């Protein structure tokens, strides 16, 4: 059986944090629920800790490091291959979507903290640690509230969570619609074959004239170019929806609805220019 790669030991700071965590959690109270607050508090305490108080943790960390180095060397000699963890921010873990709705945290206490943070910070005496002392003061104030006084903050948190869930559902639906649109891109409209020489004009294009254009060639051109109201098409061009409008207007099931070109453009505006969501909305209307 192959030897297992030894795990890196904790540093002096993390040895201290691991030991002090229960005490810090008790001191922070509700504030401990906020992500990262325990470590931030431990870091502030460690920074102000005298050297003689840090020494036991540093000695213990040094001994663990020496033991780790010896174990790692033995692992290599036995043919083991060292696998190093990737740094944060690499492909080891998917990056957070910065555009996704932000999830509320901290429960009722988090709402209380957000509402009173600035006032609490201003009330602290000079030289106070903004992170730890604010957390302690806020925790003490919230802890002193009655259940009835806490209820408005808890209700605010519940409402915030409901808003977050609704926003997340909408966000996921939008992502799914965009993905569907990418999988089925809007094809650019085919240009009608010229039946006679005419001056080049901006959109909307001239309809195919009767006469020389009669027959199979004219029928093919008419089918390729979807007729759209000139005013509506001009507005679609400004919005960048020309191709999407022609695509939507050319769908057989949409034609059966007998909707006006203005209605089609309205559906595209509502869907952000996405053809399939606009089509689904109209068919389901």
C-alpha positions in Angstrom: 0.0 0.0 0.0 1.4 3.4 -1.0 2.4 5.8 1.8 0.1 8.7 2.4 1.4 12.2 1.9 1.7 13.9 5.3 -0.5 16.9 6.0 0.9 20.3 6.6 0.8 21.4 10.3 -1.0 24.4 11.6 0.9 27.7 12.1 1.2 29.3 15.6 -1.7 31.6 14.8 -4.1 28.8 13.7 -3.1 26.8 16.8 -4.1 29.8 18.9 -7.3 30.3 16.9 -8.2 26.6 17.3 -7.7 26.8 21.0 -9.5 30.1 21.6 -12.4 29.5 19.2 -15.0 28.4 21.8 -14.1 31.5 24.0 -14.3 33.9 21.0 -17.6 32.4 19.9 -19.0 32.9 23.4 -17.7 36.5 23.5 -19.1 37.4 20.1 -22.5 35.9 20.7 -24.7 36.5 17.6 -21.9 38.1 15.8 -20.1 34.8 15.6 -22.7 33.7 12.9 -21.2 36.3 10.5 -18.8 34.5 8.2 -15.1 35.1 9.0 -15.8 37.1 12.1 -14.3 34.5 14.5 -11.0 34.4 12.5 -10.9 38.3 12.2 -11.4 38.5 16.0 -8.6 35.9 16.6 -6.3 37.8 14.3 -6.9 41.1 16.2 -6.2 39.3 19.5 -3.1 37.6 18.1 -1.7 40.9 16.8 -1.9 42.4 20.3 -0.7 39.3 22.2 2.6 39.8 24.0 5.6 37.7 22.7 5.8 35.6 25.8 2.1 34.6 25.3 2.8 33.8 21.7 5.9 31.7 22.5 4.1 28.4 23.5 2.1 28.3 20.2 5.2 29.2 18.2 7.2 26.4 19.9 4.4 23.9 19.3 4.2 25.0 15.7 7.9 24.7 15.2 8.0 21.2 16.6 5.1 20.2 14.3 6.8 21.7 11.3 10.0 19.7 12.1 8.0 16.5 12.4 6.2 17.3 9.1 9.5 18.0 7.2 10.9 14.6 8.4 7.7 12.8 7.4 7.7 14.5 4.0 11.3 13.5 3.3 10.5 9.9 4.3 7.5 10.0 2.0 9.6 11.2 -1.0 12.2 8.5 -0.4 9.5 5.9 -0.5 8.6 7.0 -4.0 5.7 9.3 -3.0 4.8 12.1 -5.3 4.1 15.4 -3.6 0.8 16.9 -4.7 0.5 20.6 -3.9 -2.9 22.3 -3.4 -3.8 25.0 -5.8 -3.9 28.5 -4.5 -7.3 30.2 -4.1 -8.5 31.8 -7.2 -7.3 29.1 -9.5 -9.3 26.4 -11.3 -9.3 24.3 -8.1 -12.6 25.9 -7.2 -15.2 27.6 -9.4 -15.2 31.4 -9.0 -18.1 33.1 -7.4 -20.5 34.8 -9.8 -20.2 38.5 -9.0 -23.5 39.1 -10.8 -25.5 36.6 -8.8 -27.8 38.0 -6.0 -26.0 38.3 -2.7 -27.3 36.0 0.0 -28.2 37.7 3.4 -26.3 36.4 6.4 -26.4 36.7 10.2 -30.1 36.2 10.9 -31.9 38.9 12.9 -28.6 39.9 14.4 -27.1 40.6 11.0 -30.0 43.0 10.3 -29.5 44.7 13.7 -25.8 45.1 13.0 -26.3 46.6 9.6 -28.8 49.1 10.9 -26.7 50.1 14.0 -23.1 49.6 12.9 -22.3 53.2 12.2 -23.9 54.4 15.4 -22.0 51.8 17.5 -18.6 52.6 15.8 -19.1 56.3 16.7 -19.8 55.5 20.3 -16.6 53.5 20.8 -13.8 55.2 22.8 -10.7 56.3 21.0 -8.2 53.6 20.3 -10.8 50.9 20.1 -10.5 48.0 17.7 -13.2 48.7 15.1 -13.9 45.0 14.3 -13.8 43.3 17.7 -15.1 46.1 19.8 -17.9 46.9 17.5 -18.9 43.2 17.4 -18.8 43.0 21.2 -20.9 46.1 21.7 -23.4 45.1 19.0 -23.6 41.5 20.4 -24.2 42.8 23.9 -26.9 45.2 22.7 -28.7 42.6 20.7 -28.5 40.0 23.5 -30.1 42.5 25.8 -33.2 42.9 23.6 -36.4 41.1 24.4 -37.8 38.5 22.1 -40.4 41.1 21.0 -37.7 43.7 20.3 -35.7 41.1 18.3 -38.7 40.1 16.2 -38.6 43.1 13.7 -35.0 42.2 12.8 -35.8 38.5 12.5 -38.7 39.5 10.2 -36.4 41.7 8.2 -34.0 38.8 7.7 -36.9 36.5 6.6 -38.1 39.1 4.1 -34.5 39.5 2.9 -34.2 35.8 2.4 -37.5 35.6 0.4 -36.3 38.5 -1.8 -33.0 36.6 -2.3 -34.7 33.4 -3.3 -37.0 35.2 -5.8 -34.0 37.1 -7.2 -32.0 33.9 -7.5 -34.8 32.1 -9.3 -35.1 35.0 -11.7 -31.3 35.1 -12.2 -31.2 31.4 -12.9 -34.1 31.6 -15.4 -32.3 34.5 -17.2 -29.1 32.4 -17.4 -31.0 29.4 -18.7 -32.7 31.6 -21.4 -29.3 33.1 -22.4 -27.8 29.6 -22.6 -30.7 28.5 -24.8 -30.3 31.5 -27.0 -26.6 30.8 -27.4 -27.4 27.2 -28.4 -29.9 28.5 -31.0 -28.4 31.7 -32.3 -30.6 34.0 -34.4 -29.6 33.6 -38.0 -29.0 36.8 -39.9 -31.8 37.5 -42.4 -31.1 36.4 -45.9 -31.0 39.2 -48.5 -33.5 39.1 -51.2 -32.2 38.5 -54.7 -32.1 41.7 -56.7 -34.6 41.7 -59.6 -33.6 45.1 -60.9 -31.0 47.7 -60.2 -32.1 50.1 -57.5 -30.3 52.6 -55.3 -29.0 51.3 -52.0 -31.3 52.4 -49.2 -31.1 52.0 -45.4 -33.4 49.6 -43.6 -36.2 48.9 -43.9 -35.6 47.2 -47.3 -37.8 47.8 -50.3 -40.4 45.1 -51.0 -39.8 43.1 -54.2 -41.5 44.7 -57.1 -43.9 42.9 -59.3 -43.2 42.6 -63.0 -39.7 41.3 -63.7 -39.6 39.6 -60.3 -42.6 37.4 -60.9 -42.1 33.6 -60.8 -39.9 31.3 -58.7 -37.2 33.9 -58.1 -39.6 36.4 -56.6 -41.3 33.8 -54.5 -38.0 32.7 -53.0 -36.9 36.3 -52.3 -40.3 37.1 -50.5 -39.9 34.0 -48.4 -36.3 34.9 -47.4 -37.1 38.5 -46.4 -39.8 38.8 -43.6 -42.0 41.8 -44.1 -42.0 44.1 -41.0 -43.7 47.4 -40.5 -41.2 50.2 -41.4 -41.7 52.2 -38.2 -41.4 49.2 -35.9 -38.3 48.0 -37.9 -36.6 51.3 -37.5 -37.1 51.2 -33.8 -35.8 47.6 -33.7 -32.7 48.7 -35.6 -32.0 51.4 -32.9 -32.3 48.8 -30.2 -30.2 46.2 -32.0 -33.1 43.9 -32.3 -33.5 43.8 -36.1 -32.3 40.3 -36.6 -34.3 39.0 -33.5 -37.5 40.8 -34.7 -37.2 39.2 -38.2 -36.4 35.8 -36.7 -39.5 36.0 -34.3 -41.8 37.3 -37.1 -40.8 34.4 -39.3 -41.7 31.7 -36.8 -44.7 29.8 -38.1 -46.4 29.4 -34.7 -45.9 33.2 -34.0 -47.5 34.0 -37.4 -50.5 32.0 -36.4 -51.1 34.3 -33.5 -51.8 37.2 -35.9 -49.9 39.6 -33.6 -48.8 43.0 -34.8 -45.2 43.8 -35.4 -45.4 46.3 -32.5 -46.5 43.4 -30.2 -43.5 41.3 -31.4 -41.1 44.1 -30.6 -42.7 44.6 -27.2 -42.2 40.9 -26.4 -38.5 41.2 -27.4 -38.0 44.2 -25.2 -39.5 42.3 -22.2 -37.1 39.4 -22.9 -34.0 41.6 -23.4 -33.8 40.8 -27.1 -33.9 37.0 -26.6 -36.1 35.3 -29.3 -37.0 32.0 -27.6 -38.2 33.6 -24.3 -40.2 36.2 -26.3 -41.7 33.4 -28.4 -42.6 31.3 -25.3 -44.1 34.3 -23.6 -46.4 35.1 -26.6 -47.4 31.5 -27.1 -48.3 31.2 -23.4 -50.2 34.5 -23.3 
